[in-house]
């Protein structure tokens, strides 16, 4: 784990081991594995994002969570059927063989940046919900830790109709998710299968890369957004005048929704941004039924994304 933190600080982007959904679903983090000072104001309840249809990379957590378990438990805690028990047992065996998991509990971490983490793995299945103590190592520990106790989760979905947004938006296809822990300052990118992405399904990005990546998913030029330059072919020339969406929707080539769930004390705040892109331009769609289109530059879109990621002042 420590080698990965150093690597992402140096390189900015690091691909992680391509775990399967069954493998990640077979383990969970012990609630107290990470030192309290390192956990920060993480999401204490299941977020609306993680219970919505269309999970990004792996099956979503069960629809229950608590102040100690983080945003819910994996699917094997539902309780599982016989097929799930067999798949989980096989996944745990594979993880142990690959060196990402060790039976038994590790010694609790006394300081920051522990090298391994205490967790739970699916048990033998002798009774529903059986689990066993394990030690999580390497990339498995990193992914499990960040997904279990994020301070924010960002989800990007795309409209099934390219030319216009079609409600309900919670049924749009999930493109990807990003999770951010309190410490270290990184983001975990979870790619959705079937998107044709030529990158690993799980990628660590340094904190300064998070906004450009999310803005890029929304259609903005990632390089320009990261450099703080406009890249929309001149949309900043003249006033950015809102106009009826129906009048400009013919120029849309895609509509993307960015939703960010942020820890706000014991509850969750969900912030939303709807972006239409086409012909090198971007519009923010506003109104109850997105009837108003506001032109925005790539740089302006990046600032909007950064605003969505800010933790509440009490965090």
C-alpha positions as CSV (number, residue, x, y, z in Angstrom):
1,X,0.0,0.0,0.0
2,X,2.7,2.5,0.9
3,X,4.5,1.9,-2.4
4,X,1.2,2.7,-4.2
5,X,0.8,6.0,-2.3
6,X,4.3,7.0,-3.3
7,X,3.7,5.9,-6.9
8,X,0.6,7.9,-7.4
9,X,2.1,11.0,-5.8
10,X,5.0,10.7,-8.3
11,X,3.1,9.6,-11.5
12,X,-0.3,11.2,-10.9
13,X,-2.2,8.2,-12.3
14,X,-1.7,4.5,-11.4
15,X,-3.6,1.5,-12.7
16,X,-4.5,-1.1,-10.0
17,X,-5.1,-4.9,-10.2
18,X,-8.3,-5.7,-12.3
19,X,-10.3,-7.4,-9.5
20,X,-13.6,-9.0,-10.5
21,X,-16.9,-8.0,-8.9
22,X,-17.0,-11.3,-7.1
23,X,-13.6,-10.7,-5.6
24,X,-14.4,-7.2,-4.3
25,X,-17.8,-8.4,-3.2
26,X,-16.3,-11.2,-1.1
27,X,-14.5,-8.8,1.3
28,X,-15.2,-5.7,3.3
29,X,-13.2,-3.4,5.6
30,X,-13.3,-3.7,9.3
31,X,-14.9,-0.5,10.5
32,X,-12.0,0.4,12.8
33,X,-9.1,-0.8,10.5
34,X,-8.1,2.8,9.5
35,X,-6.9,5.0,12.4
36,X,-9.7,7.5,13.3
37,X,-7.6,10.5,12.4
38,X,-7.2,9.1,8.9
39,X,-11.0,8.4,8.3
40,X,-12.2,11.9,8.5
41,X,-15.9,12.8,7.9
42,X,-16.6,9.8,5.6
43,X,-20.1,8.9,4.4
44,X,-21.8,7.3,7.3
45,X,-24.9,5.9,5.4
46,X,-25.6,4.3,2.1
47,X,-25.6,7.1,-0.5
48,X,-28.4,7.4,-3.1
49,X,-25.7,6.9,-5.8
50,X,-24.7,3.4,-4.5
51,X,-28.2,2.2,-4.3
52,X,-29.2,3.4,-7.8
53,X,-29.4,0.9,-10.7
54,X,-26.4,0.5,-13.0
55,X,-23.3,0.0,-10.8
56,X,-20.1,1.2,-12.3
57,X,-17.6,-1.6,-11.8
58,X,-19.0,-4.1,-9.3
59,X,-22.3,-5.0,-7.7
60,X,-23.5,-2.3,-5.4
61,X,-23.5,-2.6,-1.6
62,X,-26.6,-3.9,0.2
63,X,-29.3,-1.3,0.9
64,X,-28.2,-0.9,4.5
65,X,-25.4,0.9,6.2
66,X,-24.4,2.2,9.6
67,X,-22.2,4.7,11.3
68,X,-19.6,2.0,11.8
69,X,-19.7,0.0,8.6
70,X,-19.5,2.9,6.1
71,X,-21.7,3.0,3.0
72,X,-23.1,-0.5,3.3
73,X,-22.0,-4.1,3.3
74,X,-21.1,-6.2,0.2
75,X,-23.6,-8.5,-1.5
76,X,-22.7,-11.6,0.5
77,X,-24.2,-10.0,3.7
78,X,-27.7,-9.9,2.2
79,X,-27.7,-13.1,3.0
80,X,-26.3,-15.1,0.1
81,X,-27.8,-18.1,-1.8
82,X,-25.8,-21.3,-2.5
83,X,-24.4,-20.0,-5.8
84,X,-23.2,-16.7,-4.2
85,X,-21.6,-18.6,-1.3
86,X,-19.7,-20.8,-3.7
87,X,-18.6,-17.9,-5.9
88,X,-17.4,-15.9,-2.8
89,X,-15.5,-18.9,-1.4
90,X,-13.7,-19.3,-4.7
91,X,-13.0,-15.6,-4.9
92,X,-11.5,-15.6,-1.4
93,X,-9.3,-18.6,-2.4
94,X,-8.1,-16.7,-5.5
95,X,-7.3,-13.5,-3.5
96,X,-5.3,-15.5,-0.9
97,X,-3.4,-17.3,-3.7
98,X,-2.6,-13.9,-5.4
99,X,-1.2,-12.5,-2.1
100,X,-4.0,-9.9,-1.6
101,X,-5.5,-11.6,1.4
102,X,-4.2,-13.4,4.5
103,X,-6.4,-15.4,6.9
104,X,-6.5,-14.0,10.4
105,X,-6.5,-10.5,11.8
106,X,-3.6,-8.0,11.5
107,X,-2.4,-6.0,14.4
108,X,-4.3,-2.7,14.6
109,X,-2.5,0.2,13.0
110,X,-1.1,2.7,15.4
111,X,-0.2,5.5,13.0
112,X,-0.9,6.9,9.6
113,X,-0.7,5.0,6.3
114,X,-0.8,1.4,7.6
115,X,0.8,-1.2,5.3
116,X,-2.1,-3.7,5.7
117,X,-5.7,-3.5,6.9
118,X,-8.1,-5.6,9.0
119,X,-11.1,-6.8,7.1
120,X,-13.8,-9.5,6.8
121,X,-14.2,-12.1,4.1
122,X,-17.1,-14.3,3.2
123,X,-17.2,-17.4,5.4
124,X,-17.7,-21.0,4.6
125,X,-21.4,-20.6,4.2
126,X,-22.4,-22.9,7.0
127,X,-24.9,-20.2,7.9
128,X,-26.2,-17.1,6.0
129,X,-23.9,-14.1,6.3
130,X,-21.0,-16.1,7.8
131,X,-17.7,-14.2,7.7
132,X,-14.2,-14.7,8.8
133,X,-11.5,-12.2,9.9
134,X,-8.8,-11.5,7.3
135,X,-5.9,-9.2,6.6
136,X,-6.2,-7.1,3.4
137,X,-3.1,-6.4,1.4
138,X,-1.9,-4.3,-1.5
139,X,-4.4,-3.1,-4.2
140,X,-7.2,-5.0,-2.5
141,X,-6.7,-3.1,0.7
142,X,-6.6,0.2,-1.2
143,X,-9.8,-0.4,-3.1
144,X,-11.7,-1.8,-0.2
145,X,-10.6,1.0,2.1
146,X,-11.5,3.8,-0.2
147,X,-14.9,2.3,-1.3
148,X,-15.8,1.6,2.3
149,X,-15.1,5.0,3.9
150,X,-15.2,7.8,1.2
151,X,-15.7,11.4,2.0
152,X,-17.3,11.9,-1.4
153,X,-18.5,9.7,-4.3
154,X,-18.9,11.1,-7.8
155,X,-20.9,9.3,-10.4
156,X,-21.1,10.1,-14.1
157,X,-24.1,8.8,-16.1
158,X,-25.0,9.4,-19.8
159,X,-28.5,10.0,-21.3
160,X,-29.7,7.1,-23.5
161,X,-30.9,9.8,-25.9
162,X,-27.9,11.8,-27.3
163,X,-29.8,14.9,-28.4
164,X,-31.7,15.6,-25.3
165,X,-31.9,14.6,-21.6
166,X,-34.7,12.1,-20.9
167,X,-35.9,11.8,-17.3
168,X,-35.8,9.9,-15.1
169,X,-32.0,10.5,-14.9
170,X,-31.5,7.8,-12.2
171,X,-31.9,5.2,-15.0
172,X,-29.2,6.5,-17.2
173,X,-26.2,4.3,-17.9
174,X,-23.3,4.6,-15.4
175,X,-20.1,5.6,-17.1
176,X,-17.8,5.6,-14.1
177,X,-17.5,6.5,-10.4
178,X,-14.8,8.2,-8.4
179,X,-14.3,7.8,-4.6
180,X,-12.2,10.0,-2.4
181,X,-10.9,9.1,1.1
182,X,-10.1,11.7,3.7
183,X,-6.4,10.7,3.6
184,X,-4.3,10.2,1.5
185,X,-5.4,12.8,-1.0
186,X,-6.2,10.5,-4.0
187,X,-9.2,9.5,-6.0
188,X,-10.2,5.9,-6.9
189,X,-11.7,5.7,-10.4
190,X,-14.0,2.8,-11.0
191,X,-14.7,2.3,-14.7
192,X,-18.0,0.8,-15.8
193,X,-17.7,-2.4,-17.9
194,X,-18.7,-2.3,-21.5
195,X,-17.7,1.4,-22.1
196,X,-14.7,0.4,-24.3
197,X,-12.2,2.1,-22.0
198,X,-8.6,1.1,-22.7
199,X,-7.6,1.6,-19.1
200,X,-7.7,-0.7,-16.0
201,X,-11.1,-0.9,-14.3
202,X,-9.6,0.6,-11.1
203,X,-7.2,3.5,-11.3
204,X,-5.7,5.8,-8.6
205,X,-5.4,9.4,-9.4
206,X,-3.6,12.1,-7.4
207,X,-6.0,14.7,-5.9
208,X,-5.1,17.4,-8.4
209,X,-6.2,15.1,-11.3
210,X,-9.7,14.5,-9.9
211,X,-11.4,17.7,-11.4
212,X,-9.8,17.3,-14.9
213,X,-10.9,13.7,-15.0
214,X,-14.5,14.4,-13.9
215,X,-14.7,17.4,-16.3
216,X,-13.4,15.2,-19.1
217,X,-16.1,12.6,-18.4
218,X,-18.6,15.5,-18.8
219,X,-17.2,16.3,-22.2
220,X,-14.6,19.0,-21.5
221,X,-11.0,18.7,-22.8
222,X,-9.1,17.1,-19.9
223,X,-5.7,18.7,-20.8
224,X,-7.2,22.2,-21.2
225,X,-9.2,21.9,-18.0
226,X,-6.2,20.7,-16.1
227,X,-4.1,23.6,-17.5
228,X,-6.9,26.1,-16.6
229,X,-7.5,27.1,-20.2
230,X,-10.8,27.3,-22.1
231,X,-11.1,24.6,-24.8
232,X,-14.6,25.0,-26.3
233,X,-13.8,26.9,-29.4
234,X,-14.6,30.3,-28.1
235,X,-17.7,30.0,-26.0
236,X,-16.3,32.6,-23.6
237,X,-16.5,35.3,-26.3
238,X,-19.3,37.6,-25.4
239,X,-21.9,37.1,-22.6
240,X,-23.0,33.6,-21.7
241,X,-26.7,34.1,-22.2
242,X,-29.1,31.3,-21.1
243,X,-31.4,30.1,-23.8
244,X,-34.3,27.6,-24.1
245,X,-32.9,24.1,-24.3
246,X,-35.2,23.2,-27.2
247,X,-33.6,25.9,-29.3
248,X,-30.1,24.6,-29.0
249,X,-30.6,20.8,-28.5
250,X,-30.0,20.2,-32.2
251,X,-26.3,20.9,-31.5
252,X,-26.1,18.3,-28.6
253,X,-24.1,15.2,-29.3
254,X,-24.3,13.9,-25.7
255,X,-25.8,14.7,-22.3
256,X,-24.0,13.8,-19.1
257,X,-25.0,13.9,-15.5
258,X,-22.5,14.3,-12.7
259,X,-23.8,13.6,-9.2
260,X,-21.6,14.0,-6.1
261,X,-22.6,12.6,-2.7
262,X,-20.7,14.4,0.1
263,X,-20.5,13.6,3.8
264,X,-22.5,16.2,5.8
265,X,-22.3,15.1,9.4
266,X,-24.3,11.9,9.8
267,X,-26.3,12.6,6.6
268,X,-25.5,12.9,2.8
269,X,-25.7,15.9,0.6
270,X,-26.1,15.1,-3.2
271,X,-25.1,17.7,-5.7
272,X,-25.9,17.5,-9.4
273,X,-24.6,18.9,-12.6
274,X,-26.1,18.3,-16.0
275,X,-23.9,19.0,-19.1
276,X,-24.7,18.9,-22.8
277,X,-21.8,18.8,-25.2
278,X,-21.6,19.2,-29.0
279,X,-19.6,20.8,-31.7
280,X,-16.8,21.7,-29.3
281,X,-19.2,23.5,-27.0
282,X,-20.8,22.9,-23.6
283,X,-24.0,23.9,-21.9
284,X,-25.2,23.5,-18.3
285,X,-28.8,22.4,-18.3
286,X,-30.9,24.0,-15.6
287,X,-34.6,24.0,-14.5
288,X,-37.0,21.5,-13.2
289,X,-37.1,19.7,-16.6
290,X,-33.8,21.1,-17.9
291,X,-35.5,23.6,-20.1
292,X,-32.7,26.2,-19.8
293,X,-29.3,25.8,-21.4
294,X,-26.4,28.0,-20.2
295,X,-23.2,28.1,-22.3
296,X,-20.1,27.3,-20.3
297,X,-16.4,27.0,-21.2
298,X,-14.3,24.0,-20.4
299,X,-12.5,26.0,-17.8
300,X,-15.9,27.2,-16.3
301,X,-17.1,23.6,-16.3
302,X,-14.0,22.5,-14.4
303,X,-14.7,25.2,-11.8
304,X,-18.3,23.9,-11.5
305,X,-17.0,20.4,-10.9
306,X,-14.5,21.7,-8.3
307,X,-17.4,23.3,-6.4
308,X,-19.4,20.1,-6.3
309,X,-16.4,18.3,-4.7
310,X,-16.0,20.7,-1.8
311,X,-16.7,19.3,1.6
312,X,-19.2,21.2,3.8
313,X,-17.6,23.7,6.2
314,X,-18.3,21.5,9.2
315,X,-16.3,18.8,7.4
